[in-house]
Amino acid sequence: MTPEQRDQLVSLLRSGQELAPEWQPILFPPERRECELLYSGKERGEEVIADTMAVPLQRVRTFGRNGDGWHNQLIFGDNLQVMKTLLEAKNRGTLASADGSPGVRVVYIDPPFASKQEFRGSQDQKAYQDKIAGAAFIESIRRRLLLIRELLSPNGSLFFHTDNRKAHYLKVILDEVFGEPNFRNEIILPGRASKNIQQQFSEISRLNVRHDTLFWYSASASTRFSPLWVTKHKMEHPDGRWHHFWSNADRPTMRYKLLGTIPTKGQWTWKEERAKKAVANYQRYEREGGGRTVHEYWRDTGSTFEFIRKSPDDGSPQYWRSPADTRLADTVWSGVRIYNNSTNYPTEKHECLLAQILELASAEGDLVLDAFAGSGTTLTVAEKMRRRWIGIDSGKLSIYTVQKRILNLTKDIGNGGLKLKAQPFALYNAGLYDFATLRSLPWTDWRFFALRLFGCKDEPHRIGGMQLDGKFRGASVLVFNHLDSPDRRIDEETIETIHCEIGKRVGRRFFIVAPRGVFDFQQDYIDLDGVRYFALRIPYSAINELHHRTFTALQQASAEDQLNDIVEAVGFDFIHPPVVDYHASNATPPGELIPMACLRITKFESKSRLSGNRAEGRSSCSMVLLDLAYDGDVFNFDKVFFAHQLRSADWTAWFPAEDVGDTVMAVFIDLNGNEAQVTIPGTLFARKKKNKVSAAVDVRGST
């Protein structure tokens, strides 16, 4: 601290003024580094990890069974809180790869700044800056990186996907968190061009952006690394290895029988002797190659002939260039597709990209984590490549998208091939819980969950003659056994009885955890002789005195451009399904001639109690998901209608009646992730088949 800073600090303290956040790194300097990024609100790494609340996982459903073995995990919740819970699992030895090594082998994340949003004017540019720029955004990413570092296996890797807007800041943060010696590569992902190129030339003020950046960091020097061998042909042609070996020229001498085909138009591009020798070499590879890679086989033989085969599409001949062009992959992945649109989920990554990442840094059985699961490409590829996986996302649309994708897999990378049955996986809630299910747990499970919910240590002990269950910040915790005494209540007299038994030996604070309905008093605590007895109610939101921050809710998107926002939920809440009234019918949309299936929301009322989303009425609706042919078991949605779309159509969803099956399931979701599920007979959406003018079929329903 300089003399000038010392004098300024003394002056501020004497005048009773509060110290600005900028004083924190001066008064409590962080560990000295050669280079670091300083900004307002930057917390010490140790404090971030210690203060992040670990929220327990509540299993909602399991798909498939394998006894007591590993189940892949799809988790709905704030990834910061979930990763703290996973870190505790790692410390207990229950988070590991198949070979028993603790932690996660590969983490891939694509936070929201890589969303490829494009802007056409200063107003949109400002909206972008207001939305995700600034120190708060950088710090939110850094907090997650700190937990990822702790979750990684000793030889694990992080692949961080970003774009040109934030890469320079994040490189510095990544160096701070992982250590500059653990920086492996900056990988360039050439991709689709910016939409700015569509502007008038007079508006263009910068070069067209055509790439993303992938930062690769390791947990230590002992990184797992499998060299990637690629061919020039593969790198130059993102549509795959095979390319047409055909010519539109018209030379009769170049028309001969090859691969069972004699050209009637066009010609072969090789002379007959060379082409047939190449086919023979390819057939030899097919016979003798066995499990060896193309690279290994052709390097051994030294052959330079190209392979020829028929196209699986139209039967026309194709070729693959010689594996003599094979080389070690470099940091420009020009032959790997970045984006895809198989799920209609914004920012969906292509399976080829994730396959290359997992091939580079993992093996079968290794554990893979994606903390911004999105459309689920990382999890899908991990499943196909026989890796274990965990996916986290705070958006209900993401969770349902991933669930549908995993349950409808195909074997090949790139959504091709035969159907593939996924290994067992479980769906979890983290931070938003179903109280009815919790209350029905056996006592041992209830006790465990109650302690974890409030961040208490499972530490049984006795004070006097009373058996207690744990500690919360050094104070004793009693988990009330409501199953053993269903009719017993906790009132002020109960607190006095406890106080008489343990007195001041318990210290200044004591905590009692029980279902909310068991307590017969409304206040959060009762004071007796200097001891404060806290009532920790389940279901319950927060006692602000016990936490550093006010509890806030998960945030759901009400428009497509909000799907990748970073959520900063703190604490936990319990599911409060919204109240919904609706009309299901077949009607003609305004301005149209052909009737369609119609679902109109006439009433929507969110019952959520946490802070953060105070919208009322239908404005508290986030989205509606529809499974138009619900099978009575698994919800596989076909349509999503965001609130802004519903609002512009008078809160009505229109969809083709011919797509409707026997039963439709509608899931109405509020801004905090609470949902109401409704099954509707498909006949209510169908047109009448009589020889009369079709009339609207209407039904009123509610949840």
N, C-alpha and C positions, 0 to 999 in steps of 0.2 A: 504494500500500500504506500503510495507516495505521500509526502507531507501535505500536499494540497488536498488529497482525498481525506486524510486524517482530520484536517481542520474542517472540511466540509461536513464530514460525518458527525463531529462533535457539535457543530452548529445545528444540524438537523435534529439530533437527539435532545439538545437543550431546548429547542423550540417546540418539542413534542410532535414533530411531523413524522408521518409514516415513511419508511424507507421504500424507495422504488425497487422493482425487481432487478434493475441493473446492478444493485449493490450485492446481490447474492454471490456472483462469482468472485467479487472482490473480498467479501468477508469470509467466504468459504470457498477458496480457490480449488478447482478440480485438479485431478492429476495432470501434471505438466506433460504436454506433448509437443512435438516439433510443430505440428499444425493442427488446429481445431477450429470448429465453427462456433462462434459465440452469438447468442441471441437471447432475447427476453424470454423468461419462463423455462430455461433449460434446467432440468433437475439432475441431481447426482444419480449415477447409474444404480448405486446400491439402494438408494431411496425408491427408485422406480420399481425395482424388483420386490423390495420389502413391502411397499405400500399398495401394490396392485392386489386387488381382492381376488382370491381364488373362489370360483363358484362351482359347486358340485354338478355333476352330470346326471340328469334324470333320463333314463332310457325310455323312449317312447314306443319303439317297435324294433324288432329284429327280423331281418330278411335272410332266411336260410339258417341252418343249424350245423354246428360242428362240435357239439359237446361243450367242454369248458375251455376250448382253445381260443385263439385270437379271433376277434371280430373287427373288421375294418370299421371306421367310425366317421359318421357324418353328423356334424354338431351345429345346431342353431344357437348363435349367441355372439357376444362381443369377443373378437379373437384375442384381445389383450387379457381379459379375465380367463378365457378358456386356456390360453397358453400357460398362465400361472398354475392352473389346475393340472395341466399336463406335466409341468415341471415338477410338481409334487409327486405325480405318478412316476416320473423318471427317478426321483430320489428314493422312492419306495421300491424301485426295481421292477415296476409293472409296465413301463414304456420302453420297448426294446425291439430290435430287429429279430428276425427268425433265428439268427446265429447266437442270440443272447446278448449282443453288445448293446449297452444302454443308450437311450436317446434316439434321435431321428437322423437318418443317413443323408437325406436330401430334403431341403426346403426350397420350394419355388413359390414366389409371391409376385403378383402383378397388382400393386396398389392402384388407386383410382387415377393417378396422374398419367398412366399409360392408356387412358381410355380412348385415345385418338379423337377427342373432340376437336372439331375444326371451327374456325371463326371467320365471319365475313365482314365484320365491322368493329368499330371501337366499343360499341355498347356490349356486344357479346364478349369481346376481349376483357372488358372490365368485369363482367359477370364471372368469367373464369378466374380472374385475379381475386375477386372478393370471395370466391367459393373455396379455393384450395391453396392460395398463396399465403406466404407469411410464416412467422416463427412457429405459430401453433401447429401448423400442418407438419413442418419439419420435425417438431418435437413428438407429434403423435406417431410418426414413422419410426423415430429413434427409439421410443419406448417399446415398440414391437420388435425391433431389431435386437434390443437388449435381451428380451426373453427368448428370441430365436437362437441367439448365441448360446444361452444356457441349455436349450433343448437339444442342440446338435450332439451327435456322437463325436468322440475324439477325432475321427477321420471323416466327419460329415461335411457337407457343402451347402451353401446358400446360393441360389440363383435369383437375382433381383432384377425384375423387368421394369424398365422405365422408358421415358421418352426424352426428347431434347430439352424440355422445359425445366426439368428439375435434376437432371443427371449430374450437373456440376456440384450442387449442394450435397446431394446424396452420396457421391463418391467420398467427400470429406467425412460425412457421418459414418459411412461404412468403414473407413480407415480407422476412425476413433473406436468404434464398437468392436471390430474384429481384429484390429491391428494391421498396419500396412504390410507387414511381411506375409500375412495370410490372404492378400489380394492375389488371385490367380490370373484372371483375364477380364478384359472388357471385350465382349463379343458384339459385333455389329450384325443387326438383323435387317437386311434390306427388305422393304415391304412396299405396300401400296402407297401411292402418291397422295399428298395432301389435296383436299378439295379446293384449296385456295387457287389451284391452277385454273379453276373454272371461272375465276373472276375476270373482269375486263382488264386488259393489259394496263390501263391507266391506273388501276387500283393496286397492282402488284408492287410490293416494296421489299420483298425478300426472296431468297431462293426457296424452291419447293422442297419440303422435307419429305424424305423417302426412306427413313430408317428408324428403328428402335434400338435401344441399348440393353444388353444383358450383362450385369456385373456378376462375376463368379468369385465368391469368397469361401475360404475353408475355415474350419474350427481350429486347425493346427497344421503343422508342416506335413503330417502323415495323412494327407488327403487320399481318399480312394479315387483312383483315376484309371479309366480304361481308354487307351488311345482309340480315336475314331479314324477309320480309314474311309475315305470318300473318293469318288471318281470325278473327273472334270465334267463328265457328262451329267452326273447327278447334280453337281453344283451349278451347272448352267441351265438345267431344265427342271424347274420346280414342279412340273406336272408328272415327274416320275422318271425312271431309268429308261423306259422304252420310247423310241422315236421312230417314225415311219421310215423304212428303207425302201423308198419307191421314187420313181421319177415319172413326170408327165411327158417326157420326150417320147418320140415315136420311132424307135429303131427296131425293126423286126428281128435283127440278129441278137438283140438283148432280151428276146422273149423265149424262154426255155422253161422246162418243168423244174420247179423248185418248191420243196415243202408241199407237194401235191397241187401246186398252182401253176398254170400257164397264163401269163397276162394276155388279155384280149385288147386292152388299151394301156397305154403307158409302157413301162419297161423296168427291168431290174437295173440297178446302177452299177453292179459288178459283172465282170465277165464270168461265164459259167464255171470255169475251173476254180477260180478263186472263191466264188460263192459256195460251191458244193464242199470245198475244203473247210470253209468256215462252219458250215452246218455240221460236218463230221466232228469238228472240234467241239462244237456245242453239245452234240450228242454224247461225246466222250466225257465231257464234264458232267452231264446228267447221270451217266452210268457210274463214274468213278469218284465224283466229287464228294459223295457221302455227306457228312456233316461239316465238311470244310467250307470256309468262306470262298467266295469267288476270288478275292484278293490272294489268299494263300495258294489256291490251286494254280492260278495262272502265273504267279510269281515263280513257282517251282518249275513249271514247264517252259517258261520264257516265251510263250506264244504271243503273237500280236494280232491274231485273227479275231474278227468280230463275231459275235453270236447273232444268229438270225432265228426268228420264230414267227408264227402267225399271231396277229393281234387277236386278243380275246373278244374284241368288239365286232369287227367287220371282216375278219379273215385275211385282211391285207398284210403283206409281209412287214416285219419290223426288224430293227436291229438294236443292239446294245454295243456301245463302243468298247474297245479293248480295255480289260483291267490293267493293262500296262500303264494307263493313266492314273491308277490309284495312288493316292498320297495321303499323308497325315492331314487331318482337318486343321484349318487355321482359324483365325478369329473373325473372319467374314463369312457368315453362313448364308451365302447368296442362293443356295439351292434349297433352303428350308422354308416352307410356308409358315407365316406367322399367324395369320388370322383365318377364321373359318366362319361359316354361317349355318351350321347344321341344326342349331337349336333356336335360332333367332334371338339368342341372348347377346346383348351388346358386349363387345370386346372379347368374344369367344376366341380362344387360341386354337391353332391347328394341332392335331394330334402328332404330326410329324415333328414339330418343334419340341414338344415334351418328350417324345420318344428319344430324340437325340440327346436331350439333357439327362434323362434317366439312364440311357446307355453309357453316357460319359462318366457318371459319378455314382452308380449304384449297381447292385446285382439282385438276382432273384431272392425274395424274402426280406429285402431291406425295407425299412420304414420310411415312407414319403409323406411330407406334410405340405398342404397348401392352406394358408391362413386366410386367403381371399378366394374362396373356392369358385365363386362365379358360376360359370356354366358347367364346371366339373371336368374340364379337359385333363388336368393333372391326375385326377383320381381315376378317370376312365383309362388313361394310358398306363397308370400304375397297375390297374387291375389286369389289363391285357398282357403286361410284361411280368406278371406274377410278383409284384411287390405288395407289401402291406401299405395301407394308406389311412390318413386322417385328413378330412376336409372340414374347414370352419367357415361359416358365413353368417352375417347378421340379417340377411334378407330371406324372407319366406319364398320369394320367387326362385332364388338360387337353390334353396334346399329342395324344392319340388322339381326343379330342372335336373339337378344332379340325381335325385332318386329315380326319375324316369329314365335318365340316360344309363345309369348303372343296371337297371332292370331290363334294358333293351339293347344290350351290347352285341357287337359283332367282333369277330376274332381279329381282323386285320386293322393295322394302324391306318386311320383315314376313313373309318366308318364303312368298311367293306368286309366281305367274306361271310361265313356262316355265323349263326347266332352263337353267342358265348354266355354260358350261365355264370353269373358272378359268384365269387366266394362270399360267405356270409358277411353281412355288414349290419350295423345297428345305427338307428337314428336317435339322437340325443337332444334334449333341451338343456341350455346352460344359461341361467339368469332369468328364465321365465318358466315357472313350474306349475304343474297340475297338482293342486293341493289335495284333491280327493284321492288321487293315486298315492300320494305321499302318506296320507293318514292311514291308508290300509296296509302300509308296510309292516312286516314283523318288527318287534321291539328293537332287535339288534340293528336292523337296517335303518329304522327311524332314528335311533340314537346317533348313529354314524352320520346320517344326512343332516340332522339338526345341528350337530357340532360343526360340520363342514360349511353349512349355510351361513353361519355367522362368523366364520373364520376362527373358531375355537380349536385349541389343541386337544386331542383325545388323550387326556391325562388323568385317569381315575386316581382319586385320593380321598382321605377321610379328614374331617375336622370334627373333633369331639366324637360323637357317635353317628354322625351323618356321612353317608357315602355320596361322594360328588363325582362328576363325570369328566370335567375338563377345566381348562384355563382360557380366559380371554384377556390378553394384555396383562397377564400376571394375576388376574382376579379369578376366583372360583366360579364354576358353572355347574348348575344342576339341570339335567334334562328330565323333565317330569314324565313319568310313565303313565300316560293316559290309557294305555291298553290294559294295564294291570288294575287300574281303578277307574272304570269308565264314568262313574257317577261322582267322582271326587272333584271338588272345585278348589281354585286358588283365590282366596280373598285376603283382605287385610289381616284377618285373624291368623291365616296361614303364615303370612309373612312374620307376624309377631311371634308365632310358635317357632319358626326357623331361627329368628333372632335370639330367642331365649336359649336355644340349643347351641348355637355357634357363637353368638355374641360378637364382640369386637375382634375375636381371633381370626375372623374372615378378612379383616382389612377394611378398606373404605368402600369397596364395591362388591356386589354379589349379583349373579345373573341366573335367571330362571327361564328355561326354554320350554314352551308348551304350545299346543294349539290355541289359537286366539279365543275360541269359545270356552276354554277352561277358566280363563281369568274372569273374575267377578268385579274387577275395578278397571276404570278406563285410563287412568294416568300411566305414563311410561315408566314411572318409578315411584317408590315409597321410601322416605328417609326415616330411619330410626337410630337415634343415639350416634349420629355421625356416619352411619353405614347406609349407603344408597342401594336399594334392592331393585334391579332393573327387570322388567317383564319383556322378554324377547318373544313376540307372538308370531306364530305361523298359522295362516298366511300373514305376511307382514312386509312392509316396505322398508322403513328405516327409523332409527332414533338418531337424529342428526348429531347429538352430543357424542355419539360413539364413533363417528366416522369423519374422515378429513373432508369429504365432499358430500353434497346432497345427492341422494340416489337419483339417477336419471334413467329414462327408458330407452329401449332399442328403438331405432328409427327405421320405418319402412318407406320405400319409395312410393311416390304417387305419380311419377312420370318416369319415362325411360332414362332420361339423363341423370337421374338420382340413384340409379342402381349401384353405382360403384363408389358412392360416398363412404368415407371412413366414419364409422359409428363410434362414439365415445360414451357407451353406456357404463354406468357405475352402479354396482350393487346388484340387486335382484328384485323380482316381483313375481306375482302369481297370476295365472291365466284368468282373465275376466272376459269371457266371450261377448262380443258386441250383440246388441239387440237389433234384429233385422226384420223388416217387412218387405215383401217383394210381390211382383206380378209376373207370372210366367204365361206366355201366350204365343200365338202366331198372328202377326200383323204386318201391315205394309209400312215401311219406314217413310218418313216425310220426304216428299219429292221423288219417291220411287214408285215403280209399278208392280214389282214382284214381292209377294209376302215373304217374310223371313221369321225365324225364331226370335223371340224377344224376351229379355229378362230385365225388368225395371225395378230399381230400388226405390221404394216409397218411404222407407224409414231406416235410418242407420244411427245407432247410438253407442258410442264407445264407453266401456265401463272401466277403462284403465285408470289407475290411481297415481302413477308415478309422474314426476315433473318432466317437462320437455315438450310434450305434445298436448296442447290445450284446445285443439279444434273441437267444435261441437257439431252435432247432427251429421248429415251426410259428408260434411267437410272432414270428419275424422276417419273416413274410409280411405284406405290406401289403394286397394286393388281388388278385383274379383277374378278368381281362376275357375275355369270350367273344364270338367272331364265330360265330354259329350257322349261317351259310351262306357260309363262306369260299370265295372265288373262286380261290384259289391265287396271288393277286398282292397285293392291297391288304387290310390288316386293317381292317375296319369293325366295331367292336365293337357288340354288341347288349345285352349284360348286363354289369354290374359287381357284384362281390360283395366288400365290404370285409371286413377280417379280423374285425371284431367280429361281423359277420353270420355268417361261416363258423364262428367259434368257438362261437357259440350253437347252431349246427346240427351240432355234432360235425364241424366242418371239411368240411361238405358243401354244395355248391351244387345247388339244385333249380330246374328250369325246364321249361316245357311241351315235351313230346316232339314235338308237332306243329309247333313252330317250328324244328326242327332240319333242316338241309339235308344234302347228300351228305357234306360235310366240316365239322367244327368246328375252329376254331383257339382254343386257350386260351393266354393270356399270364399267367404267374405272376410277380408283381412283389414284390421284397423291400423292406424299409424304406428302402433307399438308392437305389432306382431301377433296380437290376439286374433283368433279366427272363429267364425261360425260356419259349420259344415251342414249343408242341406242337400238331400237327395230329392229330385223332382222327376215324376214320370215323363218319359220322352213324348208320350202322346199329347201332352199339353202344348208342345211346340210344333206339332205336325198340322199340315193343312188338311181340311176335310176332303175326302175323296169322292163325294157325291157329285152328281151332275148339276150342281148349283154353284153360284158364285161363292167362293170360299169366304167364310166369316172368321173373325178372330176367336180363338179359343183362349180363355183367360182363367187364371187361378190366382187366388191370393194366398200367400204363405207367410210364415214368420218363424223366427227362431228366438 
